[in-house]
Amino acid sequence: MHPELYTDGIEEITVSGTIVRVDLVSLSPTERDDKNAPKRVFSQRLIFSVESFANSVDVMQKALQGLVDAGVVRRTPPAEARNATSGVHDALSPNTRSLNVSSNFR
């Protein structure tokens, strides 16, 4: 049997030249935040060439579309699109980023 890796998510993606580093996180069994939720802690790093990263993203997008088609995942439009159609304007600046976005993509 081959070793398997579980992750609770991606913390950051860093691009340096032709190398892409993807930092994976897991929920800590011992560390808690101020709301008593498990903290996300670095667990491992995946390192890709730019080409292999692009291919991997394509494979993941196809897998996501399969989950959407099967009804397992439901996609919602981005907040800007929801606000534009409802006439409500977002009070946040356009540069406001999700906490799960790398500083490389500001």
C-alpha atoms as a printed R data frame, in Angstrom:
    type eleno elety resid chain resno       x      y       z
1   ATOM     1    CA   MET     A     1   0.000  0.000   0.000
2   ATOM     2    CA   HIS     A     2   1.187  3.510  -0.791
3   ATOM     3    CA   PRO     A     3   1.313  6.146   1.927
4   ATOM     4    CA   GLU     A     4  -1.569  8.607   1.824
5   ATOM     5    CA   LEU     A     5  -1.721 12.230   2.863
6   ATOM     6    CA   TYR     A     6  -4.748 14.020   4.297
7   ATOM     7    CA   THR     A     7  -5.044 17.797   4.382
8   ATOM     8    CA   ASP     A     8  -7.681 20.167   5.711
9   ATOM     9    CA   GLY     A     9  -6.731 22.754   3.115
10  ATOM    10    CA   ILE     A    10  -4.196 25.006   1.473
11  ATOM    11    CA   GLU     A    11  -2.782 27.904   3.454
12  ATOM    12    CA   GLU     A    12  -0.654 29.586   0.833
13  ATOM    13    CA   ILE     A    13   0.635 29.222  -2.706
14  ATOM    14    CA   THR     A    14   4.001 30.814  -3.442
15  ATOM    15    CA   VAL     A    15   5.417 31.248  -6.939
16  ATOM    16    CA   SER     A    16   9.150 31.787  -7.264
17  ATOM    17    CA   GLY     A    17  10.440 31.751 -10.807
18  ATOM    18    CA   THR     A    18   9.456 28.410 -12.314
19  ATOM    19    CA   ILE     A    19   8.667 26.779  -8.954
20  ATOM    20    CA   VAL     A    20   5.259 26.734  -7.229
21  ATOM    21    CA   ARG     A    21   5.071 25.854  -3.533
22  ATOM    22    CA   VAL     A    22   1.734 24.842  -2.019
23  ATOM    23    CA   ASP     A    23   1.591 24.852   1.786
24  ATOM    24    CA   LEU     A    24  -0.906 22.366   3.202
25  ATOM    25    CA   VAL     A    25  -2.531 22.753   6.608
26  ATOM    26    CA   SER     A    26  -4.296 20.507   9.083
27  ATOM    27    CA   LEU     A    27  -6.510 21.331  12.010
28  ATOM    28    CA   SER     A    28  -4.458 21.068  15.182
29  ATOM    29    CA   PRO     A    29  -5.585 18.488  17.721
30  ATOM    30    CA   THR     A    30  -4.145 20.614  20.553
31  ATOM    31    CA   GLU     A    31  -3.986 24.290  19.502
32  ATOM    32    CA   ARG     A    32  -7.145 26.426  19.650
33  ATOM    33    CA   ASP     A    33  -7.970 29.947  18.476
34  ATOM    34    CA   ASP     A    34  -9.787 32.595  20.520
35  ATOM    35    CA   LYS     A    35 -13.147 31.048  19.541
36  ATOM    36    CA   ASN     A    36 -11.948 27.627  20.747
37  ATOM    37    CA   ALA     A    37 -11.857 26.271  17.195
38  ATOM    38    CA   PRO     A    38  -8.869 24.148  16.144
39  ATOM    39    CA   LYS     A    39  -6.058 26.233  14.625
40  ATOM    40    CA   ARG     A    40  -4.891 25.598  11.085
41  ATOM    41    CA   VAL     A    41  -1.233 24.569  11.280
42  ATOM    42    CA   PHE     A    42   1.314 23.914   8.529
43  ATOM    43    CA   SER     A    43   1.603 20.195   7.808
44  ATOM    44    CA   GLN     A    44   3.432 19.719   4.527
45  ATOM    45    CA   ARG     A    45   4.522 21.454   1.334
46  ATOM    46    CA   LEU     A    46   3.986 20.364  -2.251
47  ATOM    47    CA   ILE     A    47   6.527 21.666  -4.755
48  ATOM    48    CA   PHE     A    48   5.666 21.794  -8.456
49  ATOM    49    CA   SER     A    49   7.152 23.123 -11.651
50  ATOM    50    CA   VAL     A    50   4.876 25.797 -13.142
51  ATOM    51    CA   GLU     A    51   3.816 23.366 -15.874
52  ATOM    52    CA   SER     A    52   2.940 20.537 -13.495
53  ATOM    53    CA   PHE     A    53   1.059 22.956 -11.222
54  ATOM    54    CA   ALA     A    54  -0.995 24.191 -14.190
55  ATOM    55    CA   ASN     A    55  -1.765 20.588 -15.181
56  ATOM    56    CA   SER     A    56  -2.757 19.775 -11.598
57  ATOM    57    CA   VAL     A    57  -5.125 22.743 -11.448
58  ATOM    58    CA   ASP     A    58  -6.758 21.537 -14.676
59  ATOM    59    CA   VAL     A    59  -7.250 18.051 -13.205
60  ATOM    60    CA   MET     A    60  -8.734 19.524 -10.000
61  ATOM    61    CA   GLN     A    61 -11.110 21.777 -11.961
62  ATOM    62    CA   LYS     A    62 -12.380 18.733 -13.863
63  ATOM    63    CA   ALA     A    63 -12.831 16.820 -10.600
64  ATOM    64    CA   LEU     A    64 -14.721 19.779  -9.098
65  ATOM    65    CA   GLN     A    65 -16.983 19.967 -12.136
66  ATOM    66    CA   GLY     A    66 -17.727 16.250 -11.722
67  ATOM    67    CA   LEU     A    67 -18.715 16.882  -8.079
68  ATOM    68    CA   VAL     A    68 -20.929 19.800  -9.148
69  ATOM    69    CA   ASP     A    69 -22.552 17.686 -11.877
70  ATOM    70    CA   ALA     A    70 -23.192 14.898  -9.336
71  ATOM    71    CA   GLY     A    71 -24.807 17.366  -6.942
72  ATOM    72    CA   VAL     A    72 -22.205 16.805  -4.227
73  ATOM    73    CA   VAL     A    73 -21.002 20.418  -4.384
74  ATOM    74    CA   ARG     A    74 -23.131 23.468  -5.076
75  ATOM    75    CA   ARG     A    75 -21.435 26.501  -6.624
76  ATOM    76    CA   THR     A    76 -22.483 30.000  -5.665
77  ATOM    77    CA   PRO     A    77 -21.603 33.125  -7.619
78  ATOM    78    CA   PRO     A    78 -18.886 35.413  -6.214
79  ATOM    79    CA   ALA     A    79 -20.065 38.052  -3.733
80  ATOM    80    CA   GLU     A    80 -19.620 40.834  -6.305
81  ATOM    81    CA   ALA     A    81 -21.970 39.105  -8.742
82  ATOM    82    CA   ARG     A    82 -24.580 38.440  -6.023
83  ATOM    83    CA   ASN     A    83 -24.399 42.063  -4.854
84  ATOM    84    CA   ALA     A    84 -24.600 43.444  -8.398
85  ATOM    85    CA   THR     A    85 -27.728 41.452  -9.165
86  ATOM    86    CA   SER     A    86 -29.421 42.334  -5.882
87  ATOM    87    CA   GLY     A    87 -28.521 46.022  -5.987
88  ATOM    88    CA   VAL     A    88 -26.529 45.770  -2.744
89  ATOM    89    CA   HIS     A    89 -22.985 47.126  -2.781
90  ATOM    90    CA   ASP     A    90 -20.179 45.532  -0.816
91  ATOM    91    CA   ALA     A    91 -18.728 47.877   1.807
92  ATOM    92    CA   LEU     A    92 -15.353 46.129   1.567
93  ATOM    93    CA   SER     A    93 -12.664 47.542  -0.664
94  ATOM    94    CA   PRO     A    94 -11.886 45.692  -3.915
95  ATOM    95    CA   ASN     A    95  -8.467 44.780  -2.486
96  ATOM    96    CA   THR     A    96  -9.943 42.864   0.455
97  ATOM    97    CA   ARG     A    97  -8.623 39.315   0.254
98  ATOM    98    CA   SER     A    98  -9.760 36.049   1.695
99  ATOM    99    CA   LEU     A    99  -7.481 34.765   4.453
100 ATOM   100    CA   ASN     A   100  -6.784 31.746   2.258
101 ATOM   101    CA   VAL     A   101  -5.116 33.769  -0.519
102 ATOM   102    CA   SER     A   102  -1.385 34.005  -0.909
103 ATOM   103    CA   SER     A   103   0.273 37.389  -0.593
104 ATOM   104    CA   ASN     A   104   1.781 36.616  -4.012
105 ATOM   105    CA   PHE     A   105  -1.600 37.247  -5.635
106 ATOM   106    CA   ARG     A   106  -2.613 40.637  -4.228
